[in-house]
């Protein structure tokens, strides 16, 4: 999550950043869902849901930043 592209033409780095952001969002969502069931049954406290929220926010923010800062070119 700390790698920076060299410019707008650095497609491999941009793709890697987008992939890791999507992976982080997916894993945070799965973690939230898996932890939600024991929390609803009151076998775990509500605080077990907390770690998934910042991971989801960081993944979404990083992806949104990359899309805004490095827009895709028009066909070349």
mmCIF file as gemmi writes it, N, C-alpha and C atoms, coordinates in Angstrom:
data_model
loop_
_atom_site.group_PDB
_atom_site.id
_atom_site.type_symbol
_atom_site.label_atom_id
_atom_site.label_alt_id
_atom_site.label_comp_id
_atom_site.label_asym_id
_atom_site.label_entity_id
_atom_site.label_seq_id
_atom_site.pdbx_PDB_ins_code
_atom_site.Cartn_x
_atom_site.Cartn_y
_atom_site.Cartn_z
_atom_site.occupancy
_atom_site.B_iso_or_equiv
_atom_site.pdbx_formal_charge
_atom_site.auth_seq_id
_atom_site.auth_asym_id
_atom_site.pdbx_PDB_model_num
ATOM 1 N N . UNK Axp A 1 ? 0.816 -1.202 0 1 0 ? 1 A 1
ATOM 2 C CA . UNK Axp A 1 ? 0 0 0 1 0 ? 1 A 1
ATOM 3 C C . UNK Axp A 1 ? 0.856 1.261 0 1 0 ? 1 A 1
ATOM 4 N N . UNK Axp A 2 ? 2.154 1.127 0.108 1 0 ? 2 A 1
ATOM 5 C CA . UNK Axp A 2 ? 3.008 2.319 0.163 1 0 ? 2 A 1
ATOM 6 C C . UNK Axp A 2 ? 3.753 2.59 -1.126 1 0 ? 2 A 1
ATOM 7 N N . UNK Axp A 3 ? 3.604 1.736 -2.124 1 0 ? 3 A 1
ATOM 8 C CA . UNK Axp A 3 ? 4.312 1.921 -3.389 1 0 ? 3 A 1
ATOM 9 C C . UNK Axp A 3 ? 3.666 3.07 -4.178 1 0 ? 3 A 1
ATOM 10 N N . UNK Axp A 4 ? 4.495 3.823 -4.885 1 0 ? 4 A 1
ATOM 11 C CA . UNK Axp A 4 ? 4.008 4.944 -5.691 1 0 ? 4 A 1
ATOM 12 C C . UNK Axp A 4 ? 4.396 4.717 -7.144 1 0 ? 4 A 1
ATOM 13 N N . UNK Axp A 5 ? 3.481 4.999 -8.086 1 0 ? 5 A 1
ATOM 14 C CA . UNK Axp A 5 ? 3.823 4.849 -9.504 1 0 ? 5 A 1
ATOM 15 C C . UNK Axp A 5 ? 4.795 5.939 -9.951 1 0 ? 5 A 1
ATOM 16 N N . UNK Axp A 6 ? 5.571 5.615 -10.974 1 0 ? 6 A 1
ATOM 17 C CA . UNK Axp A 6 ? 6.537 6.568 -11.516 1 0 ? 6 A 1
ATOM 18 C C . UNK Axp A 6 ? 5.863 7.652 -12.358 1 0 ? 6 A 1
ATOM 19 N N . UNK Axp A 7 ? 4.676 7.398 -12.816 1 0 ? 7 A 1
ATOM 20 C CA . UNK Axp A 7 ? 3.939 8.354 -13.633 1 0 ? 7 A 1
ATOM 21 C C . UNK Axp A 7 ? 2.683 7.701 -14.167 1 0 ? 7 A 1
ATOM 22 N N . UNK Axp A 8 ? 1.994 8.407 -15.059 1 0 ? 8 A 1
ATOM 23 C CA . UNK Axp A 8 ? 0.736 7.877 -15.589 1 0 ? 8 A 1
ATOM 24 C C . UNK Axp A 8 ? 0.954 6.7 -16.518 1 0 ? 8 A 1
ATOM 25 N N . UNK Axp A 9 ? 2.167 6.519 -17.028 1 0 ? 9 A 1
ATOM 26 C CA . UNK Axp A 9 ? 2.431 5.412 -17.945 1 0 ? 9 A 1
ATOM 27 C C . UNK Axp A 9 ? 2.92 4.151 -17.224 1 0 ? 9 A 1
ATOM 28 N N . UNK Axp A 10 ? 3.017 4.17 -15.93 1 0 ? 10 A 1
ATOM 29 C CA . UNK Axp A 10 ? 3.493 3.031 -15.144 1 0 ? 10 A 1
ATOM 30 C C . UNK Axp A 10 ? 2.316 2.089 -14.846 1 0 ? 10 A 1
ATOM 31 N N . UNK Axp A 11 ? 1.835 1.435 -15.892 1 0 ? 11 A 1
ATOM 32 C CA . UNK Axp A 11 ? 0.632 0.613 -15.792 1 0 ? 11 A 1
ATOM 33 C C . UNK Axp A 11 ? 0.784 -0.583 -14.855 1 0 ? 11 A 1
ATOM 34 N N . UNK Axp A 12 ? 1.953 -1.2 -14.817 1 0 ? 12 A 1
ATOM 35 C CA . UNK Axp A 12 ? 2.114 -2.376 -13.963 1 0 ? 12 A 1
ATOM 36 C C . UNK Axp A 12 ? 1.991 -2.01 -12.485 1 0 ? 12 A 1
ATOM 37 N N . UNK Axp A 13 ? 2.55 -0.879 -12.093 1 0 ? 13 A 1
ATOM 38 C CA . UNK Axp A 13 ? 2.436 -0.442 -10.708 1 0 ? 13 A 1
ATOM 39 C C . UNK Axp A 13 ? 1.015 -0.008 -10.391 1 0 ? 13 A 1
ATOM 40 N N . UNK Axp A 14 ? 0.382 0.704 -11.306 1 0 ? 14 A 1
ATOM 41 C CA . UNK Axp A 14 ? -1.001 1.121 -11.093 1 0 ? 14 A 1
ATOM 42 C C . UNK Axp A 14 ? -1.924 -0.089 -10.967 1 0 ? 14 A 1
ATOM 43 N N . UNK Axp A 15 ? -1.708 -1.098 -11.801 1 0 ? 15 A 1
ATOM 44 C CA . UNK Axp A 15 ? -2.507 -2.314 -11.724 1 0 ? 15 A 1
ATOM 45 C C . UNK Axp A 15 ? -2.27 -3.03 -10.406 1 0 ? 15 A 1
ATOM 46 N N . UNK Axp A 16 ? -1.034 -3.076 -9.955 1 0 ? 16 A 1
ATOM 47 C CA . UNK Axp A 16 ? -0.72 -3.725 -8.672 1 0 ? 16 A 1
ATOM 48 C C . UNK Axp A 16 ? -1.373 -2.994 -7.504 1 0 ? 16 A 1
ATOM 49 N N . UNK Axp A 17 ? -1.371 -1.679 -7.544 1 0 ? 17 A 1
ATOM 50 C CA . UNK Axp A 17 ? -2.004 -0.897 -6.477 1 0 ? 17 A 1
ATOM 51 C C . UNK Axp A 17 ? -3.51 -1.137 -6.472 1 0 ? 17 A 1
ATOM 52 N N . UNK Axp A 18 ? -4.115 -1.137 -7.646 1 0 ? 18 A 1
ATOM 53 C CA . UNK Axp A 18 ? -5.552 -1.394 -7.726 1 0 ? 18 A 1
ATOM 54 C C . UNK Axp A 18 ? -5.886 -2.801 -7.243 1 0 ? 18 A 1
ATOM 55 N N . UNK Axp A 19 ? -5.042 -3.776 -7.597 1 0 ? 19 A 1
ATOM 56 C CA . UNK Axp A 19 ? -5.272 -5.149 -7.165 1 0 ? 19 A 1
ATOM 57 C C . UNK Axp A 19 ? -5.174 -5.28 -5.639 1 0 ? 19 A 1
ATOM 58 N N . UNK Axp A 20 ? -4.128 -4.686 -5.043 1 0 ? 20 A 1
ATOM 59 C CA . UNK Axp A 20 ? -3.995 -4.782 -3.593 1 0 ? 20 A 1
ATOM 60 C C . UNK Axp A 20 ? -5.106 -4.031 -2.864 1 0 ? 20 A 1
ATOM 61 N N . UNK Axp A 21 ? -5.56 -2.936 -3.443 1 0 ? 21 A 1
ATOM 62 C CA . UNK Axp A 21 ? -6.682 -2.216 -2.838 1 0 ? 21 A 1
ATOM 63 C C . UNK Axp A 21 ? -7.947 -3.06 -2.888 1 0 ? 21 A 1
ATOM 64 N N . UNK Axp A 22 ? -8.201 -3.691 -4.023 1 0 ? 22 A 1
ATOM 65 C CA . UNK Axp A 22 ? -9.377 -4.558 -4.141 1 0 ? 22 A 1
ATOM 66 C C . UNK Axp A 22 ? -9.263 -5.762 -3.211 1 0 ? 22 A 1
ATOM 67 N N . UNK Axp A 23 ? -8.059 -6.312 -3.096 1 0 ? 23 A 1
ATOM 68 C CA . UNK Axp A 23 ? -7.839 -7.435 -2.19 1 0 ? 23 A 1
ATOM 69 C C . UNK Axp A 23 ? -8.072 -7.025 -0.74 1 0 ? 23 A 1
ATOM 70 N N . UNK Axp A 24 ? -7.596 -5.857 -0.348 1 0 ? 24 A 1
ATOM 71 C CA . UNK Axp A 24 ? -7.801 -5.364 1.005 1 0 ? 24 A 1
ATOM 72 C C . UNK Axp A 24 ? -9.281 -5.14 1.29 1 0 ? 24 A 1
ATOM 73 N N . UNK Axp A 25 ? -10.011 -4.581 0.335 1 0 ? 25 A 1
ATOM 74 C CA . UNK Axp A 25 ? -11.448 -4.373 0.503 1 0 ? 25 A 1
ATOM 75 C C . UNK Axp A 25 ? -12.161 -5.712 0.643 1 0 ? 25 A 1
ATOM 76 N N . UNK Axp A 26 ? -11.793 -6.68 -0.183 1 0 ? 26 A 1
ATOM 77 C CA . UNK Axp A 26 ? -12.417 -7.999 -0.132 1 0 ? 26 A 1
ATOM 78 C C . UNK Axp A 26 ? -12.141 -8.698 1.192 1 0 ? 26 A 1
ATOM 79 N N . UNK Axp A 27 ? -10.89 -8.687 1.621 1 0 ? 27 A 1
ATOM 80 C CA . UNK Axp A 27 ? -10.544 -9.348 2.881 1 0 ? 27 A 1
ATOM 81 C C . UNK Axp A 27 ? -11.18 -8.653 4.088 1 0 ? 27 A 1
ATOM 82 N N . UNK Axp A 28 ? -11.262 -7.336 4.059 1 0 ? 28 A 1
ATOM 83 C CA . UNK Axp A 28 ? -11.911 -6.619 5.151 1 0 ? 28 A 1
ATOM 84 C C . UNK Axp A 28 ? -13.399 -6.937 5.207 1 0 ? 28 A 1
ATOM 85 N N . UNK Axp A 29 ? -14.029 -7.035 4.04 1 0 ? 29 A 1
ATOM 86 C CA . UNK Axp A 29 ? -15.45 -7.383 4.007 1 0 ? 29 A 1
ATOM 87 C C . UNK Axp A 29 ? -15.677 -8.8 4.506 1 0 ? 29 A 1
ATOM 88 N N . UNK Axp A 30 ? -14.852 -9.734 4.065 1 0 ? 30 A 1
ATOM 89 C CA . UNK Axp A 30 ? -14.977 -11.115 4.54 1 0 ? 30 A 1
ATOM 90 C C . UNK Axp A 30 ? -14.725 -11.221 6.041 1 0 ? 30 A 1
ATOM 91 N N . UNK Axp A 31 ? -13.74 -10.499 6.537 1 0 ? 31 A 1
ATOM 92 C CA . UNK Axp A 31 ? -13.463 -10.495 7.972 1 0 ? 31 A 1
ATOM 93 C C . UNK Axp A 31 ? -14.645 -9.947 8.747 1 0 ? 31 A 1
ATOM 94 N N . UNK Axp A 32 ? -15.233 -8.882 8.25 1 0 ? 32 A 1
ATOM 95 C CA . UNK Axp A 32 ? -16.397 -8.293 8.908 1 0 ? 32 A 1
ATOM 96 C C . UNK Axp A 32 ? -17.555 -9.28 8.945 1 0 ? 32 A 1
ATOM 97 N N . UNK Axp A 33 ? -17.806 -9.944 7.823 1 0 ? 33 A 1
ATOM 98 C CA . UNK Axp A 33 ? -18.918 -10.897 7.758 1 0 ? 33 A 1
ATOM 99 C C . UNK Axp A 33 ? -18.671 -12.1 8.672 1 0 ? 33 A 1
ATOM 100 N N . UNK Axp A 34 ? -17.445 -12.631 8.663 1 0 ? 34 A 1
ATOM 101 C CA . UNK Axp A 34 ? -17.134 -13.783 9.508 1 0 ? 34 A 1
ATOM 102 C C . UNK Axp A 34 ? -17.243 -13.415 10.983 1 0 ? 34 A 1
ATOM 103 N N . UNK Axp A 35 ? -16.817 -12.216 11.363 1 0 ? 35 A 1
ATOM 104 C CA . UNK Axp A 35 ? -16.896 -11.797 12.759 1 0 ? 35 A 1
ATOM 105 C C . UNK Axp A 35 ? -18.313 -11.398 13.16 1 0 ? 35 A 1
ATOM 106 N N . UNK Axp A 36 ? -19.14 -11.067 12.192 1 0 ? 36 A 1
ATOM 107 C CA . UNK Axp A 36 ? -20.488 -10.599 12.503 1 0 ? 36 A 1
ATOM 108 C C . UNK Axp A 36 ? -21.348 -11.686 13.136 1 0 ? 36 A 1
ATOM 109 N N . UNK Axp A 37 ? -21.206 -12.919 12.679 1 0 ? 37 A 1
ATOM 110 C CA . UNK Axp A 37 ? -22.043 -13.995 13.211 1 0 ? 37 A 1
ATOM 111 C C . UNK Axp A 37 ? -21.787 -14.262 14.697 1 0 ? 37 A 1
ATOM 112 N N . UNK Axp A 38 ? -20.543 -14.41 15.152 1 0 ? 38 A 1
ATOM 113 C CA . UNK Axp A 38 ? -20.342 -14.583 16.598 1 0 ? 38 A 1
ATOM 114 C C . UNK Axp A 38 ? -20.73 -13.346 17.42 1 0 ? 38 A 1
ATOM 115 N N . UNK Axp A 39 ? -20.571 -12.174 16.828 1 0 ? 39 A 1
ATOM 116 C CA . UNK Axp A 39 ? -20.971 -10.961 17.542 1 0 ? 39 A 1
ATOM 117 C C . UNK Axp A 39 ? -22.478 -10.933 17.724 1 0 ? 39 A 1
ATOM 118 N N . UNK Axp A 40 ? -23.209 -11.326 16.713 1 0 ? 40 A 1
ATOM 119 C CA . UNK Axp A 40 ? -24.677 -11.348 16.823 1 0 ? 40 A 1
ATOM 120 C C . UNK Axp A 40 ? -25.167 -12.399 17.808 1 0 ? 40 A 1
ATOM 121 N N . UNK Axp A 41 ? -24.39 -13.493 17.956 1 0 ? 41 A 1
ATOM 122 C CA . UNK Axp A 41 ? -24.752 -14.525 18.939 1 0 ? 41 A 1
ATOM 123 C C . UNK Axp A 41 ? -24.234 -14.195 20.326 1 0 ? 41 A 1
ATOM 124 N N . UNK Axp A 42 ? -23.546 -13.068 20.449 1 0 ? 42 A 1
ATOM 125 C CA . UNK Axp A 42 ? -22.983 -12.573 21.707 1 0 ? 42 A 1
ATOM 126 C C . UNK Axp A 42 ? -21.9 -13.489 22.273 1 0 ? 42 A 1
ATOM 127 N N . UNK Axp A 43 ? -21.181 -14.202 21.404 1 0 ? 43 A 1
ATOM 128 C CA . UNK Axp A 43 ? -20.026 -14.969 21.856 1 0 ? 43 A 1
ATOM 129 C C . UNK Axp A 43 ? -18.745 -14.14 21.742 1 0 ? 43 A 1
ATOM 130 N N . UNK Axp A 44 ? -18.786 -13.085 20.945 1 0 ? 44 A 1
ATOM 131 C CA . UNK Axp A 44 ? -17.691 -12.117 20.859 1 0 ? 44 A 1
ATOM 132 C C . UNK Axp A 44 ? -18.247 -10.726 21.113 1 0 ? 44 A 1
ATOM 133 N N . UNK Axp A 45 ? -17.388 -9.827 21.575 1 0 ? 45 A 1
ATOM 134 C CA . UNK Axp A 45 ? -17.847 -8.456 21.791 1 0 ? 45 A 1
ATOM 135 C C . UNK Axp A 45 ? -17.874 -7.696 20.459 1 0 ? 45 A 1
ATOM 136 N N . UNK Axp A 46 ? -18.522 -6.549 20.487 1 0 ? 46 A 1
ATOM 137 C CA . UNK Axp A 46 ? -18.637 -5.732 19.271 1 0 ? 46 A 1
ATOM 138 C C . UNK Axp A 46 ? -17.293 -5.253 18.762 1 0 ? 46 A 1
ATOM 139 N N . UNK Axp A 47 ? -16.307 -5.185 19.622 1 0 ? 47 A 1
ATOM 140 C CA . UNK Axp A 47 ? -14.992 -4.663 19.233 1 0 ? 47 A 1
ATOM 141 C C . UNK Axp A 47 ? -14.287 -5.56 18.233 1 0 ? 47 A 1
ATOM 142 N N . UNK Axp A 48 ? -14.731 -6.78 18.069 1 0 ? 48 A 1
ATOM 143 C CA . UNK Axp A 48 ? -14.121 -7.664 17.08 1 0 ? 48 A 1
ATOM 144 C C . UNK Axp A 48 ? -14.433 -7.207 15.651 1 0 ? 48 A 1
ATOM 145 N N . UNK Axp A 49 ? -15.423 -6.375 15.476 1 0 ? 49 A 1
ATOM 146 C CA . UNK Axp A 49 ? -15.763 -5.848 14.152 1 0 ? 49 A 1
ATOM 147 C C . UNK Axp A 49 ? -14.903 -4.635 13.788 1 0 ? 49 A 1
ATOM 148 N N . UNK Axp A 50 ? -14.264 -4.036 14.764 1 0 ? 50 A 1
ATOM 149 C CA . UNK Axp A 50 ? -13.533 -2.788 14.563 1 0 ? 50 A 1
ATOM 150 C C . UNK Axp A 50 ? -12.368 -2.887 13.58 1 0 ? 50 A 1
ATOM 151 N N . UNK Axp A 51 ? -11.511 -3.915 13.611 1 0 ? 51 A 1
ATOM 152 C CA . UNK Axp A 51 ? -10.362 -3.915 12.692 1 0 ? 51 A 1
ATOM 153 C C . UNK Axp A 51 ? -10.739 -3.929 11.215 1 0 ? 51 A 1
ATOM 154 N N . UNK Axp A 52 ? -11.861 -4.487 10.861 1 0 ? 52 A 1
ATOM 155 C CA . UNK Axp A 52 ? -12.243 -4.556 9.459 1 0 ? 52 A 1
ATOM 156 C C . UNK Axp A 52 ? -12.58 -3.173 8.89 1 0 ? 52 A 1
ATOM 157 N N . UNK Axp A 53 ? -13.113 -2.297 9.704 1 0 ? 53 A 1
ATOM 158 C CA . UNK Axp A 53 ? -13.559 -0.984 9.22 1 0 ? 53 A 1
ATOM 159 C C . UNK Axp A 53 ? -12.398 -0.114 8.725 1 0 ? 53 A 1
ATOM 160 N N . UNK Axp A 54 ? -11.298 0.044 9.482 1 0 ? 54 A 1
ATOM 161 C CA . UNK Axp A 54 ? -10.193 0.849 8.932 1 0 ? 54 A 1
ATOM 162 C C . UNK Axp A 54 ? -9.547 0.226 7.701 1 0 ? 54 A 1
ATOM 163 N N . UNK Axp A 55 ? -9.455 -1.108 7.659 1 0 ? 55 A 1
ATOM 164 C CA . UNK Axp A 55 ? -8.895 -1.75 6.473 1 0 ? 55 A 1
ATOM 165 C C . UNK Axp A 55 ? -9.768 -1.478 5.251 1 0 ? 55 A 1
ATOM 166 N N . UNK Axp A 56 ? -11.061 -1.536 5.429 1 0 ? 56 A 1
ATOM 167 C CA . UNK Axp A 56 ? -11.98 -1.234 4.332 1 0 ? 56 A 1
ATOM 168 C C . UNK Axp A 56 ? -11.836 0.217 3.899 1 0 ? 56 A 1
ATOM 169 N N . UNK Axp A 57 ? -11.722 1.113 4.848 1 0 ? 57 A 1
ATOM 170 C CA . UNK Axp A 57 ? -11.581 2.542 4.527 1 0 ? 57 A 1
ATOM 171 C C . UNK Axp A 57 ? -10.251 2.83 3.813 1 0 ? 57 A 1
ATOM 172 N N . UNK Axp A 58 ? -9.166 2.213 4.281 1 0 ? 58 A 1
ATOM 173 C CA . UNK Axp A 58 ? -7.855 2.438 3.656 1 0 ? 58 A 1
ATOM 174 C C . UNK Axp A 58 ? -7.84 1.89 2.236 1 0 ? 58 A 1
ATOM 175 N N . UNK Axp A 59 ? -8.387 0.705 2.034 1 0 ? 59 A 1
ATOM 176 C CA . UNK Axp A 59 ? -8.428 0.126 0.692 1 0 ? 59 A 1
ATOM 177 C C . UNK Axp A 59 ? -9.25 0.975 -0.269 1 0 ? 59 A 1
ATOM 178 N N . UNK Axp A 60 ? -10.404 1.431 0.186 1 0 ? 60 A 1
ATOM 179 C CA . UNK Axp A 60 ? -11.26 2.258 -0.67 1 0 ? 60 A 1
ATOM 180 C C . UNK Axp A 60 ? -10.625 3.621 -0.945 1 0 ? 60 A 1
ATOM 181 N N . UNK Axp A 61 ? -10.006 4.212 0.065 1 0 ? 61 A 1
ATOM 182 C CA . UNK Axp A 61 ? -9.38 5.523 -0.122 1 0 ? 61 A 1
ATOM 183 C C . UNK Axp A 61 ? -8.187 5.435 -1.073 1 0 ? 61 A 1
ATOM 184 N N . UNK Axp A 62 ? -7.387 4.396 -0.926 1 0 ? 62 A 1
ATOM 185 C CA . UNK Axp A 62 ? -6.226 4.241 -1.817 1 0 ? 62 A 1
ATOM 186 C C . UNK Axp A 62 ? -6.66 4.023 -3.255 1 0 ? 62 A 1
ATOM 187 N N . UNK Axp A 63 ? -7.675 3.205 -3.447 1 0 ? 63 A 1
ATOM 188 C CA . UNK Axp A 63 ? -8.178 2.943 -4.79 1 0 ? 63 A 1
ATOM 189 C C . UNK Axp A 63 ? -8.759 4.217 -5.401 1 0 ? 63 A 1
ATOM 190 N N . UNK Axp A 64 ? -9.534 4.955 -4.622 1 0 ? 64 A 1
ATOM 191 C CA . UNK Axp A 64 ? -10.121 6.197 -5.12 1 0 ? 64 A 1
ATOM 192 C C . UNK Axp A 64 ? -9.038 7.222 -5.463 1 0 ? 64 A 1
ATOM 193 N N . UNK Axp A 65 ? -7.987 7.284 -4.652 1 0 ? 65 A 1
ATOM 194 C CA . UNK Axp A 65 ? -6.899 8.218 -4.929 1 0 ? 65 A 1
ATOM 195 C C . UNK Axp A 65 ? -6.19 7.857 -6.239 1 0 ? 65 A 1
ATOM 196 N N . UNK Axp A 66 ? -5.916 6.595 -6.447 1 0 ? 66 A 1
ATOM 197 C CA . UNK Axp A 66 ? -5.233 6.159 -7.666 1 0 ? 66 A 1
ATOM 198 C C . UNK Axp A 66 ? -6.087 6.449 -8.89 1 0 ? 66 A 1
ATOM 199 N N . UNK Axp A 67 ? -7.371 6.203 -8.796 1 0 ? 67 A 1
ATOM 200 C CA . UNK Axp A 67 ? -8.261 6.455 -9.941 1 0 ? 67 A 1
ATOM 201 C C . UNK Axp A 67 ? -8.319 7.95 -10.257 1 0 ? 67 A 1
ATOM 202 N N . UNK Axp A 68 ? -8.33 8.804 -9.214 1 0 ? 68 A 1
ATOM 203 C CA . UNK Axp A 68 ? -8.399 10.246 -9.439 1 0 ? 68 A 1
ATOM 204 C C . UNK Axp A 68 ? -7.056 10.833 -9.87 1 0 ? 68 A 1
ATOM 205 N N . UNK Axp A 69 ? -5.973 10.382 -9.283 1 0 ? 69 A 1
ATOM 206 C CA . UNK Axp A 69 ? -4.666 10.983 -9.552 1 0 ? 69 A 1
ATOM 207 C C . UNK Axp A 69 ? -4.045 10.498 -10.848 1 0 ? 69 A 1
ATOM 208 N N . UNK Axp A 70 ? -4.352 9.263 -11.251 1 0 ? 70 A 1
ATOM 209 C CA . UNK Axp A 70 ? -3.75 8.668 -12.443 1 0 ? 70 A 1
ATOM 210 C C . UNK Axp A 70 ? -4.854 8.13 -13.35 1 0 ? 70 A 1
ATOM 211 N N . UNK Axp A 71 ? -5.576 9.001 -14.04 1 0 ? 71 A 1
ATOM 212 C CA . UNK Axp A 71 ? -6.657 8.516 -14.919 1 0 ? 71 A 1
ATOM 213 C C . UNK Axp A 71 ? -6.094 7.706 -16.089 1 0 ? 71 A 1
ATOM 214 N N . UNK Axp A 72 ? -6.878 6.779 -16.541 1 0 ? 72 A 1
ATOM 215 C CA . UNK Axp A 72 ? -6.47 5.919 -17.67 1 0 ? 72 A 1
ATOM 216 C C . UNK Axp A 72 ? -6.431 6.739 -18.948 1 0 ? 72 A 1
ATOM 217 N N . UNK Axp A 73 ? -5.484 6.407 -19.812 1 0 ? 73 A 1
ATOM 218 C CA . UNK Axp A 73 ? -5.358 7.099 -21.088 1 0 ? 73 A 1
ATOM 219 C C . UNK Axp A 73 ? -6.463 6.692 -22.05 1 0 ? 73 A 1
ATOM 220 N N . UNK Axp A 74 ? -6.57 7.412 -23.125 1 0 ? 74 A 1
ATOM 221 C CA . UNK Axp A 74 ? -7.643 7.167 -24.087 1 0 ? 74 A 1
ATOM 222 C C . UNK Axp A 74 ? -7.262 6.293 -25.243 1 0 ? 74 A 1
ATOM 223 N N . UNK Axp A 75 ? -6.731 5.114 -25.015 1 0 ? 75 A 1
ATOM 224 C CA . UNK Axp A 75 ? -6.566 4.161 -26.087 1 0 ? 75 A 1
ATOM 225 C C . UNK Axp A 75 ? -5.159 3.842 -26.525 1 0 ? 75 A 1
ATOM 226 N N . UNK Axp A 76 ? -4.145 4.512 -26.052 1 0 ? 76 A 1
ATOM 227 C CA . UNK Axp A 76 ? -2.795 4.126 -26.505 1 0 ? 76 A 1
ATOM 228 C C . UNK Axp A 76 ? -2.027 3.419 -25.452 1 0 ? 76 A 1
